[in-house]
Amino acid sequence: MQLQHADKLKYIKVIMIIINLIAVLFVPGLLYITTQNIYDHFMARDFLQNVEAIPDDPFQLLFMAAGLFIALMISYFVREHHADSMKIIYTTIVADFVISIVIIWILNFNYNGVLFLVFANLITYAKGNKGKYLLMFLAIASFLIADFDLVGLNYPLFSIHDYIAYYDANTQKYILAFYNLMISLNMVAFIIYCIYVIQEQRGTIDEVSMLYEKLSQANEELQDANVQLKEYAAITEKIGETRERNRLAREIHDTLGHTLTGISAGVDACLATIDSKPNQAKHQLELIADVTRSGILDVRRSVNKLRPDALERLSLESAILELIREMNSVSGTMIHFASKVETLKFDEDEENAIYRVIQESVTNAIRHGKASNVWISIEKDEPKLLLTIQDDGIGCQEMKKGFGTRHITERIEMLNGTVQFDGSNGFAVHVQIPIRWGEEYD
Amino acid sequence: MIRTKKNLFMILICILLLGVVILYSYNASRSETLEIGVFVGSNWDVANANSYTIMDKAIERFERQNPDIKVHYYSGIPKEDYAEWLAGKMLIGKMPDVFMVLEDDFNKLASMGELKDLSTLMSRDAGFDKEAYYQTVLDTGTYYGKQYALPYEAVPNLMFVNKTLLQKEGISVPDNDWSWEDLYAICTKVTKDTNHDGILDQYGLYNYHWTEAVYANGASLFDKDGRQSFFTDERVEEAIKFVMKIEGVNKGNKVTQEDFDNGNVAFMPLPFSEYRTYKTYPYRIKKYTNFQWDCITLPAGSEGNNTSEINTLLIGISANTKKEAAAWAFLKTLTYDKDIQMDVFRYSQGASVLKNVTQSKEAEEILQQDMEESEKVIDTTLLNRVLEEGIIVPKFQNYTEAMAVAENDINQMIEGEKSIESSLKILQRSMKRYLAQ
C-alpha cells in the first residue's frame, strides 16, 4: 500500500519534470527559431521597434536553459538516491531552488512554473519546522515576485509574446495554445501531486491516532497497577509495624521477662529459707543480684537497639561528638573537631544536612581514604556557615561520582549551598551553607 | 547493478556538462578580432567618395599600436541598410564590439541595454578628458544622464545665403549676430514678382522649420529625460508666431526646392555637411551653380541666440563585448585621436567633435582646400561658435513619437487652422499625458 503510493508520487514528479523540460526549452527554442526567421527576412529593425528587450544571444540562451535543466535533473537524482540523509535532501532542495531562480532569470520571467518542482519536493521531503517554513516562504515569495508583469514594470524584459506576435494570426493561435497548455498542465500535475501527498499524510495521521489509543490504554493499566502498589505498600507498612511490635514483645519476654521470672522465683525461695537457713538465703540473694545486673545489662542492650538516631535525641553538637566518639572507638582514625560557632543550633533541615555531611565525609575518609586523622571545622562567615572536613588520607586525583559525594552535593544544593571537593592533598570537602540566622536559638 | 548504471549515467552527464563549459569559454576567448560596425557613404546623406578612408586609417593606426588585435568590418553596408543590419546582429546576439550609432537608433539601443555605459571607462582612463569634446556634442551620446556613446562627427545647421540675389537687391550679407527682425526685413524686401506676371517668383526663405525658430528663441520643447514638455512656454509661442509671420510674407505661395535651386530664394537652413559637399570639387559643379552662396548662423529670436541644432554621428561599444579594453581603445582612436579627427575634416563632410581640432589652423586650411579662390570660406571661428552654442534634441525613449504628434498640431497652427495659444495648451496637456505613460 505504502510503496504503491510512493510510486504514484514519483510518476507524477517525473511527469512534472517532463512538462517543465518542454516548457523551459520551449521559450528559448521559440526565441531562437523566431530570431533566425526574422533575421533571414530582414525584419529585425521593425521587430525591434516593438520590443522592450531581447536576449543577448538566443542560441546561448537555449544552451544555458538546457544546461541548467540538466543540473536540476542531477540534483533530483542525487536526492532520490540519498533520501535518507536530511543534509543531502536540504542541500539538493536549496540547489533546486537556486537553479530554478537562475532559469527563471535567464528566461526573463517568461516561465516561472519550474518553481512548482521546488514546491513539490519541499512538500515531500522537508521536515522540521524552521528550514521547511523558511524554504516554503522563499519559494512562494519568489513565485509571486518572479512574475513577468511585475518585474517588467521596472526592468526591460524580453517577452515571448513579442516573438509569438511575429507570426501570422493562425500560427500565433497554435503557439499560444501550446505554451498555455504547458503552463496549465504543470499546475494540474502539481495539484494532483499535492492531493496525493495530503492523502498520504492523512494515512500517517490515522496511524498516529491508533498508536495514541494504544498508549492511553497502556497508561490506564499503569495507573491501576500504581493504585495496587500503593495498597500493597500500606499493607507492607502495617506488616512492618506488627513485626516491630512482635520484636519488642519478644525482646521484653526474652530479657526482662526471663530475668524477672528468675528474680521472682529466687525471692520466693529466699522467703522460704530466710528464717531457717539465713546463709543459704544470703547466697540466694547474691545470685538474684547477679541475675538482676545481667538483666539490667540485657535491658540496656535491647533498649539501645530500639533507640532512634543520635541526632534525634541529642543536640547537633552532642550528636557530632557522639559520632566522633563512636568512630574513634571502632577505628584507628583520630577525629578532631573544632567549632567556632557558639551554639550549634539551626533549623532541623540544616542540622540534618550538617550531621549527614560530616557522617558521610568521615565514613569516606576512613573507608576510601584510609586516613589516620580527620579534622572537622565549623566556622561562621555571615550569612554563611563554612564546614570543612579535611583528612590526611590517600585522596584522589580524579573525582569519581559515587563516593558518597553525590549524596552530599544533593543535600547541600537543597539548601542553596555549595560544595567543593579537593582530592589533591588528602581529601577535603568544603561546604558553604547559607544559614537562616534569623532567630537565635539560646 | 541498476545503481552502478545510474551512477555511470550521472558521471557521463557531468563530463558532458564540463566539456560544454570548457568548449564555450574556449570559443569566447579564442578570437582576438575586434568587430566593427560601419556603413558605407555619408551619414549626412551627401555623396562621399572616401567612405572607408578614415576607418582604414584608424584601423591601421590601431593595429600598429595593438599588434595582437585585428580589427574587422563588413564593407559594403549602405547607410539605408545599416540600421537593419545592426538590428539583425543585435537580434542574433552577434553585435559588433564597436559600432556606429545612427541618431534615430540611439534611444532604442540605449534603452534596450545594448550599449555599454562608458562612464567608468571614461573616468578610469587617465589619458582621457571629456572636456576635449564640445559639451553639447558629447551630450548627444547620453541617455538618462549616462554616457552610452561618444560623438565621432558633428554637423551643425547653418543658414544658406544666396549672395547673388542679395547683391542684386542691394542688400549686404547679414553678419553672424543677426536676428529675426533682420530676416523678416530682408524677406519682405526680396519677396516680389520680378517678371510682373502677377505671380510671386522671388522669395526670402525656404524650408525654415518651426523647431529652428524655437531653438533660436532660447526655448526647448522637452527636458532631457522626456519627463516634461514646455509647449506653453511663451518663447515657443513667440517662435511659432514668428514662423507664421514669415510664411505670411509669401502670401500663401509655396516655395519649392526648384525655386531655391534656380537661385530665386535668399535663405535656406542647410546642414554643414551639405555646405562642405557642394562647396568642394567635384560636387560643387552639381548644385547651386548659377549663383554665389555662403553660410552664416541662423537668426536669433528676441529671447535667444544664434543657436541651431547639431546632429552627430555616434560610436558606441556593445554592452556584451568580451574585449572591453580593446573596444575602448579603438573607440578612443576614432573619437579622441587628433589625427583621425582631423581626417573628419579631410575626408568627411562633418566637423570634428574635438574643440582643439575644430579650432586649429590646420582645420581651416583643409576647409580652404578645393574651394575656388574667390569663395569666402566658412571660418573655424563661426564653426566653433555654432558647435559651442548649438543645442541637441533630447534623447528619450518616445521622442520620435512625441514629436510626430507635436509636428502635426503645430503645422496646423502655422497654417492658421487653429488658434495658437489655446492649441498649445491642449498640446501641452496631451503631451503631459503621453510622457507620463
Interface residues (C-beta under 8 A of the other chain):
Chain A: T35 Q36 I38 Y39 F42 A44 R45 F47 L48 Q49 V51 E52 A53 I54 P55 D56 D57 P58 F59 Q60 F63 G67 I70 A71 M73 I74 F77 V78 H81 P156
Chain B: R3 K6 M10 I13 C14 L16 L17 V20 Y24 A83 E84 A87 G88 M90 L91 I92 G93 K94 K108 S111 M112 G113 N320
